[in-house]
Amino acid sequence: MNGIKYAVFTQKSIRLLGKNKYPFNVESGSTRTEIKHWVELFFGVRVIAMNSEGLPRKGRRMRPIMGHTMHYKRMIITLQPSYSIPLLTLIKNGVILFHLLLL
């Protein structure tokens, strides 16, 4: 699970949980097949689709040089209708969990 950083909890992502779609922030070097394999292995689910988007970098000034923070991308993983991720479905049912990190 080195490639998956954490699950994303925003208003849009909570709406996506109703459509059986789960958003995760992953490291930028991870490929789709790696993420799919890790999700299926760790959660015991079947992935049918994956969408990814590159998020914009944020600037960080280090004295006279302008640098960037670590880059990551967001993957929206769609599961088969009969599968779900148990910890994230608690949020869909109205219980909000804070600081849920995937290690």
N, CA and C atoms as a LAMMPS dump frame, in Angstrom:
ITEM: TIMESTEP
0
ITEM: NUMBER OF ATOMS
309
ITEM: BOX BOUNDS ff ff ff
-5.0000000000000000e+02 5.0000000000000000e+02
-5.0000000000000000e+02 5.0000000000000000e+02
-5.0000000000000000e+02 5.0000000000000000e+02
ITEM: ATOMS id mol type element x y z
1 1 1 N 0.822 -1.192 0
2 1 2 C 0 0 0
3 1 3 C 0.865 1.254 0
4 2 1 N 2.056 1.178 -0.521
5 2 2 C 2.925 2.342 -0.531
6 2 3 C 2.434 3.422 -1.48
7 3 1 N 1.725 3.061 -2.536
8 3 2 C 1.303 4.042 -3.522
9 3 3 C 0.094 4.857 -3.108
10 4 1 N -0.779 4.286 -2.264
11 4 2 C -1.974 5.001 -1.846
12 4 3 C -1.646 5.811 -0.603
13 5 1 N -1.908 7.122 -0.673
14 5 2 C -1.616 7.988 0.465
15 5 3 C -2.769 8.001 1.455
16 6 1 N -3.953 8.429 1.017
17 6 2 C -5.109 8.488 1.904
18 6 3 C -6.379 8.673 1.092
19 7 1 N -7.506 8.43 1.722
20 7 2 C -8.804 8.643 1.091
21 7 3 C -9.159 10.125 1.184
22 8 1 N -9.934 10.597 0.222
23 8 2 C -10.307 12.006 0.141
24 8 3 C -11.737 12.168 0.657
25 9 1 N -11.941 13.141 1.56
26 9 2 C -13.266 13.396 2.107
27 9 3 C -13.648 14.847 1.86
28 10 1 N -14.312 15.079 0.751
29 10 2 C -14.858 16.382 0.423
30 10 3 C -16.348 16.185 0.144
31 11 1 N -17.052 17.271 -0.112
32 11 2 C -18.479 17.138 -0.403
33 11 3 C -18.705 16.341 -1.685
34 12 1 N -17.889 16.582 -2.68
35 12 2 C -18.035 15.85 -3.929
36 12 3 C -17.724 14.372 -3.732
37 13 1 N -16.676 14.064 -2.962
38 13 2 C -16.309 12.664 -2.774
39 13 3 C -17.359 11.904 -1.97
40 14 1 N -18.027 12.573 -1.046
41 14 2 C -19.082 11.909 -0.281
42 14 3 C -20.279 11.626 -1.193
43 15 1 N -20.561 12.516 -2.155
44 15 2 C -21.61 12.245 -3.136
45 15 3 C -21.23 11.072 -4.031
46 16 1 N -19.948 10.952 -4.359
47 16 2 C -19.504 9.855 -5.21
48 16 3 C -19.622 8.498 -4.519
49 17 1 N -19.56 8.483 -3.185
50 17 2 C -19.695 7.222 -2.468
51 17 3 C -21.048 6.574 -2.739
52 18 1 N -22.078 7.378 -2.98
53 18 2 C -23.394 6.84 -3.309
54 18 3 C -23.418 6.137 -4.659
55 19 1 N -22.479 6.468 -5.541
56 19 2 C -22.383 5.841 -6.858
57 19 3 C -21.342 4.728 -6.867
58 20 1 N -20.891 4.322 -5.687
59 20 2 C -19.893 3.256 -5.516
60 20 3 C -18.545 3.653 -6.116
61 21 1 N -18.197 4.945 -5.984
62 21 2 C -16.909 5.462 -6.441
63 21 3 C -16.151 5.982 -5.231
64 22 1 N -14.883 5.608 -5.124
65 22 2 C -14.072 5.949 -3.963
66 22 3 C -12.828 6.711 -4.396
67 23 1 N -12.661 7.968 -3.97
68 23 2 C -11.479 8.746 -4.359
69 23 3 C -10.324 8.571 -3.373
70 24 1 N -9.13 8.425 -3.92
71 24 2 C -7.909 8.298 -3.13
72 24 3 C -6.852 9.221 -3.709
73 25 1 N -6.017 9.783 -2.863
74 25 2 C -4.817 10.471 -3.316
75 25 3 C -3.703 9.447 -3.353
76 26 1 N -3.009 9.369 -4.47
77 26 2 C -1.937 8.396 -4.648
78 26 3 C -0.673 9.128 -5.077
79 27 1 N 0.448 8.463 -4.943
80 27 2 C 1.71 9.06 -5.358
81 27 3 C 1.742 9.175 -6.875
82 28 1 N 2.419 10.194 -7.356
83 28 2 C 2.394 10.481 -8.79
84 28 3 C 3.113 9.415 -9.607
85 29 1 N 4.017 8.671 -9.024
86 29 2 C 4.745 7.642 -9.756
87 29 3 C 4.01 6.323 -9.87
88 30 1 N 2.879 6.178 -9.196
89 30 2 C 2.133 4.92 -9.216
90 30 3 C 1.334 4.792 -10.506
91 31 1 N 1.255 3.58 -11.012
92 31 2 C 0.483 3.338 -12.225
93 31 3 C -0.91 2.835 -11.872
94 32 1 N -1.789 2.837 -12.863
95 32 2 C -3.158 2.379 -12.646
96 32 3 C -3.201 0.906 -12.24
97 33 1 N -2.378 0.089 -12.878
98 33 2 C -2.406 -1.337 -12.568
99 33 3 C -1.921 -1.604 -11.148
100 34 1 N -0.923 -0.861 -10.688
101 34 2 C -0.456 -1.013 -9.31
102 34 3 C -1.546 -0.639 -8.316
103 35 1 N -2.198 0.501 -8.538
104 35 2 C -3.25 0.96 -7.628
105 35 3 C -4.407 -0.031 -7.632
106 36 1 N -4.793 -0.506 -8.805
107 36 2 C -5.88 -1.481 -8.896
108 36 3 C -5.527 -2.748 -8.13
109 37 1 N -4.312 -3.232 -8.297
110 37 2 C -3.87 -4.443 -7.592
111 37 3 C -3.88 -4.227 -6.083
112 38 1 N -3.382 -3.084 -5.607
113 38 2 C -3.336 -2.812 -4.174
114 38 3 C -4.734 -2.699 -3.575
115 39 1 N -5.649 -2.015 -4.275
116 39 2 C -7.016 -1.855 -3.757
117 39 3 C -7.72 -3.213 -3.699
118 40 1 N -7.603 -4.005 -4.763
119 40 2 C -8.248 -5.312 -4.772
120 40 3 C -7.663 -6.242 -3.711
121 41 1 N -6.368 -6.185 -3.514
122 41 2 C -5.722 -7.054 -2.543
123 41 3 C -6.017 -6.618 -1.105
124 42 1 N -5.923 -5.33 -0.829
125 42 2 C -6.066 -4.834 0.541
126 42 3 C -7.511 -4.856 1.019
127 43 1 N -8.461 -4.424 0.176
128 43 2 C -9.858 -4.333 0.584
129 43 3 C -10.689 -5.538 0.181
130 44 1 N -10.177 -6.41 -0.678
131 44 2 C -10.925 -7.584 -1.11
132 44 3 C -12.124 -7.238 -1.977
133 45 1 N -11.97 -6.309 -2.9
134 45 2 C -13.059 -5.847 -3.766
135 45 3 C -12.657 -6.038 -5.224
136 46 1 N -13.61 -5.835 -6.135
137 46 2 C -13.349 -5.896 -7.57
138 46 3 C -13.48 -4.498 -8.167
139 47 1 N -12.443 -4.032 -8.82
140 47 2 C -12.419 -2.71 -9.446
141 47 3 C -12.833 -2.86 -10.904
142 48 1 N -13.806 -2.035 -11.354
143 48 2 C -14.213 -2.096 -12.758
144 48 3 C -13.723 -0.894 -13.553
145 49 1 N -13.449 0.237 -12.901
146 49 2 C -12.973 1.417 -13.63
147 49 3 C -12.134 2.289 -12.708
148 50 1 N -11.213 3.035 -13.327
149 50 2 C -10.37 3.96 -12.581
150 50 3 C -10.206 5.232 -13.404
151 51 1 N -10.407 6.367 -12.764
152 51 2 C -10.177 7.664 -13.398
153 51 3 C -9.122 8.394 -12.581
154 52 1 N -8.21 9.065 -13.264
155 52 2 C -7.166 9.782 -12.549
156 52 3 C -7.119 11.221 -13.029
157 53 1 N -6.685 12.089 -12.137
158 53 2 C -6.496 13.486 -12.49
159 53 3 C -5.253 13.991 -11.775
160 54 1 N -4.471 14.768 -12.479
161 54 2 C -3.304 15.392 -11.877
162 54 3 C -3.711 16.697 -11.226
163 55 1 N -3.38 16.874 -9.992
164 55 2 C -3.738 18.091 -9.278
165 55 3 C -2.647 19.138 -9.461
166 56 1 N -2.984 20.415 -9.42
167 56 2 C -1.957 21.445 -9.623
168 56 3 C -0.977 21.494 -8.457
169 57 1 N 0.278 21.779 -8.791
170 57 2 C 1.302 21.907 -7.753
171 57 3 C 1.144 23.224 -7.022
172 58 1 N 1.549 23.236 -5.78
173 58 2 C 1.539 24.468 -5.005
174 58 3 C 2.977 24.958 -4.875
175 59 1 N 3.175 26.252 -5.049
176 59 2 C 4.509 26.82 -4.967
177 59 3 C 4.977 26.951 -3.53
178 60 1 N 6.253 26.799 -3.329
179 60 2 C 6.857 26.944 -2.015
180 60 3 C 8.148 27.713 -2.192
181 61 1 N 8.26 28.853 -1.528
182 61 2 C 9.453 29.667 -1.672
183 61 3 C 10.506 29.233 -0.657
184 62 1 N 11.714 28.963 -1.183
185 62 2 C 12.86 28.645 -0.339
186 62 3 C 13.92 29.709 -0.595
187 63 1 N 13.784 30.79 0.128
188 63 2 C 14.611 31.987 -0.047
189 63 3 C 14.502 32.506 -1.467
190 64 1 N 15.589 32.619 -2.241
191 64 2 C 15.413 33.221 -3.567
192 64 3 C 14.863 32.253 -4.621
193 65 1 N 14.783 30.975 -4.294
194 65 2 C 14.386 29.97 -5.277
195 65 3 C 12.934 29.573 -5.047
196 66 1 N 12.192 29.492 -6.12
197 66 2 C 10.803 29.041 -6.034
198 66 3 C 10.771 27.545 -6.287
199 67 1 N 10.275 26.777 -5.315
200 67 2 C 10.187 25.328 -5.448
201 67 3 C 8.738 24.892 -5.471
202 68 1 N 8.512 23.603 -5.402
203 68 2 C 7.171 23.041 -5.414
204 68 3 C 7.042 22.009 -4.3
205 69 1 N 5.812 21.857 -3.8
206 69 2 C 5.555 20.817 -2.814
207 69 3 C 5.495 19.474 -3.532
208 70 1 N 5.428 18.391 -2.76
209 70 2 C 5.375 17.064 -3.355
210 70 3 C 4.115 16.932 -4.203
211 71 1 N 4.235 16.289 -5.324
212 71 2 C 3.132 16.163 -6.262
213 71 3 C 2.446 14.809 -6.077
214 72 1 N 1.148 14.8 -6.19
215 72 2 C 0.377 13.568 -6.123
216 72 3 C -0.783 13.679 -7.09
217 73 1 N -1.453 12.578 -7.323
218 73 2 C -2.62 12.603 -8.193
219 73 3 C -3.791 11.928 -7.49
220 74 1 N -4.97 12.209 -7.984
221 74 2 C -6.183 11.675 -7.374
222 74 3 C -6.772 10.61 -8.287
223 75 1 N -7.088 9.447 -7.713
224 75 2 C -7.71 8.358 -8.445
225 75 3 C -9.117 8.152 -7.918
226 76 1 N -10.082 8.112 -8.818
227 76 2 C -11.454 7.791 -8.452
228 76 3 C -11.692 6.357 -8.921
229 77 1 N -11.885 5.465 -7.958
230 77 2 C -11.968 4.038 -8.229
231 77 3 C -13.428 3.612 -8.159
232 78 1 N -13.929 2.999 -9.231
233 78 2 C -15.299 2.511 -9.282
234 78 3 C -15.292 1.006 -9.041
235 79 1 N -16.105 0.575 -8.08
236 79 2 C -16.192 -0.837 -7.739
237 79 3 C -17.418 -1.456 -8.377
238 80 1 N -17.423 -2.787 -8.447
239 80 2 C -18.611 -3.491 -8.913
240 80 3 C -19.748 -3.243 -7.934
241 81 1 N -21.001 -3.261 -8.415
242 81 2 C -22.139 -2.908 -7.553
243 81 3 C -22.266 -3.732 -6.274
244 82 1 N -21.831 -4.961 -6.267
245 82 2 C -22 -5.8 -5.071
246 82 3 C -20.895 -5.586 -4.034
247 83 1 N -19.86 -4.815 -4.354
248 83 2 C -18.733 -4.6 -3.449
249 83 3 C -18.759 -3.195 -2.849
250 84 1 N -18.137 -3.057 -1.682
251 84 2 C -17.961 -1.748 -1.056
252 84 3 C -16.773 -1.816 -0.112
253 85 1 N -16.243 -0.661 0.231
254 85 2 C -15.147 -0.576 1.202
255 85 3 C -15.781 -0.237 2.544
256 86 1 N -15.693 -1.104 3.549
257 86 2 C -16.487 -0.957 4.782
258 86 3 C -16.243 0.34 5.543
259 87 1 N -15.001 0.765 5.722
260 87 2 C -14.732 1.962 6.514
261 87 3 C -15.254 3.211 5.833
262 88 1 N -15.242 3.24 4.52
263 88 2 C -15.693 4.42 3.804
264 88 3 C -17.205 4.45 3.649
265 89 1 N -17.889 3.306 3.751
266 89 2 C -19.344 3.312 3.665
267 89 3 C -19.965 3.857 4.937
268 90 1 N -19.24 3.866 6.06
269 90 2 C -19.749 4.502 7.27
270 90 3 C -19.975 5.985 7.041
271 91 1 N -19.124 6.604 6.246
272 91 2 C -19.27 8.026 5.941
273 91 3 C -20.5 8.231 5.06
274 92 1 N -20.732 7.305 4.127
275 92 2 C -21.878 7.418 3.237
276 92 3 C -23.188 7.328 4.022
277 93 1 N -23.212 6.558 5.096
278 93 2 C -24.425 6.371 5.876
279 93 3 C -24.652 7.46 6.913
280 94 1 N -23.805 8.482 6.963
281 94 2 C -24.046 9.618 7.841
282 94 3 C -23.082 9.738 9.002
283 95 1 N -22.286 8.733 9.274
284 95 2 C -21.304 8.822 10.35
285 95 3 C -20.019 9.374 9.748
286 96 1 N -19.568 10.503 10.229
287 96 2 C -18.364 11.12 9.683
288 96 3 C -17.171 10.723 10.541
289 97 1 N -16.193 10.135 9.926
290 97 2 C -14.966 9.734 10.616
291 97 3 C -13.864 10.714 10.233
292 98 1 N -13.197 11.259 11.215
293 98 2 C -12.096 12.161 10.939
294 98 3 C -10.774 11.422 11.081
295 99 1 N -9.805 11.881 10.351
296 99 2 C -8.442 11.367 10.407
297 99 3 C -8.388 9.888 10.06
298 100 1 N -9.131 9.472 9.05
299 100 2 C -9.073 8.1 8.591
300 100 3 C -7.935 8.015 7.579
301 101 1 N -6.855 7.426 7.968
302 101 2 C -5.693 7.333 7.092
303 101 3 C -5.47 5.877 6.731
304 102 1 N -5.139 5.644 5.492
305 102 2 C -4.804 4.298 5.04
306 102 3 C -3.297 4.142 5.126
307 103 1 N -2.875 3.194 5.882
308 103 2 C -1.422 2.971 6.025
309 103 3 C -0.987 1.795 5.204
